[in-house]
Amino acid sequence: MTYCIYAIAKPNPQLIPLVQHYQRQCQQFNATLQVVDIPPKGANQVSYTKALSPYLKPRTLALALHPSGVSYTSESFSQFLAAHARVHFFIGGALGFEKAFLDQCSTLSLSALTFSHEIAKLVLCEQIFRALSLLHHHPYHK
């Protein structure tokens, strides 16, 4: 299983060790967790679409984080991920996604709360690891 997170964000050196921790944890389940920060090249939705569109791939589920997206419990998210071998997650810039990009993705909501891009990325990494833990009956999720 391969999970890639693409975020319109400047890399934050303070978060790198935390992200790397979850990347290593996912490896024990033969899963790859890749995180790619894409520095913003404009403060508008069109520039976000231009930066993220190359990562939309055939036969890969595209999930854009969006406030009106589908919400899952940890258990239902694990079952959802089990059905997909390759998933690309997209975190837009501060202005969100334009409709043209969202039309090419399914949407996912981590919470009704608003998170910074850094926190959303970290929460998503943890939830992917939690989902894998549930699927493999690992005690982490308890």
C-alpha positions in Angstrom: 0.0 0.0 0.0 1.2 3.5 -0.9 -0.1 6.7 0.6 1.2 10.0 -0.6 0.3 13.4 1.0 0.8 16.5 -1.2 0.4 19.7 0.6 0.7 23.3 -0.5 3.0 24.3 2.3 6.5 25.5 3.1 8.5 22.7 4.8 8.6 23.0 8.6 11.8 21.6 10.0 10.2 21.2 13.4 7.6 18.8 12.0 9.9 16.7 9.9 10.9 14.3 12.8 7.2 13.7 13.7 6.3 13.0 10.1 9.3 10.7 9.7 8.1 8.8 12.9 4.8 7.9 11.2 6.6 7.0 8.0 8.7 4.5 9.8 5.7 3.2 11.7 3.8 2.5 8.5 6.7 0.5 7.1 6.1 -2.3 9.6 2.8 -2.9 7.8 4.6 -2.9 4.3 3.1 0.5 3.6 4.8 3.5 2.2 3.8 6.9 3.5 5.3 9.7 1.4 4.8 13.4 2.3 5.6 16.1 -0.3 5.5 19.8 0.6 4.9 22.0 -2.4 5.8 25.6 -1.7 3.1 28.0 -2.8 3.8 29.8 -6.1 0.9 32.2 -5.8 -1.9 32.8 -3.3 -4.8 31.7 -5.4 -6.7 28.5 -6.0 -5.6 28.4 -9.7 -2.0 28.2 -8.7 -2.8 25.4 -6.2 -4.5 23.4 -9.0 -1.5 23.9 -11.3 0.9 22.7 -8.5 -1.2 19.7 -7.5 -2.6 18.5 -10.8 0.6 16.6 -11.9 0.0 14.3 -8.9 -3.4 13.2 -10.0 -2.7 9.7 -11.4 -4.9 7.1 -13.1 -5.7 4.1 -10.9 -4.9 6.1 -7.8 -7.6 7.3 -5.5 -7.4 11.1 -5.1 -8.7 12.5 -1.8 -8.8 16.3 -1.2 -9.1 17.4 2.3 -12.1 19.7 2.4 -14.5 20.9 5.1 -17.5 19.4 3.4 -15.8 16.1 2.7 -16.7 12.7 4.1 -16.0 12.1 7.7 -14.9 8.7 9.0 -14.4 7.0 12.3 -10.9 5.5 12.7 -12.4 2.1 12.1 -14.3 3.1 8.9 -11.3 5.0 7.6 -9.2 1.8 8.0 -11.7 -0.2 6.0 -11.8 2.5 3.4 -8.0 2.5 3.0 -8.0 -1.4 2.9 -10.0 -1.2 -0.3 -7.4 1.1 -2.0 -3.8 0.1 -2.7 -2.7 3.6 -3.7 -4.1 6.8 -2.3 -3.0 10.4 -2.9 -4.2 12.9 -0.4 -4.2 16.6 -1.2 -4.0 19.5 1.2 -4.7 22.8 -0.5 -3.4 26.3 0.3 -5.0 28.8 2.6 -7.7 29.6 0.1 -8.7 26.0 -0.4 -9.3 24.2 -3.7 -10.9 25.5 -6.9 -13.9 23.5 -8.1 -12.1 22.2 -11.1 -9.6 20.4 -8.8 -12.3 19.1 -6.5 -14.2 17.6 -9.4 -11.2 15.3 -10.0 -11.1 14.0 -6.4 -13.2 12.6 -3.7 -13.2 14.7 -0.5 -12.3 13.9 3.0 -12.8 15.9 6.2 -10.5 15.3 9.2 -12.8 17.3 11.5 -15.4 20.0 11.5 -12.6 22.1 13.1 -10.2 24.0 10.9 -6.5 23.0 11.2 -3.4 24.6 9.9 -1.8 22.8 7.0 1.0 21.6 9.2 -1.4 20.1 11.8 -3.7 18.6 9.2 -0.7 16.9 7.6 0.4 15.5 10.9 -3.1 14.4 11.9 -3.5 12.7 8.5 -0.2 10.8 9.0 -1.3 9.6 12.4 -4.7 8.5 11.1 -3.1 6.6 8.3 -0.9 4.8 10.8 -3.9 4.2 13.1 -5.8 2.7 10.2 -3.0 0.4 9.3 -2.8 -0.6 13.0 -6.4 -1.5 13.1 -6.2 -3.5 9.9 -3.2 -5.5 11.3 -4.6 -5.9 14.8 -1.8 -3.9 16.3 -2.4 -2.6 19.8 -1.6 1.1 18.9 -5.2 2.0 18.2 -6.4 1.1 21.8 
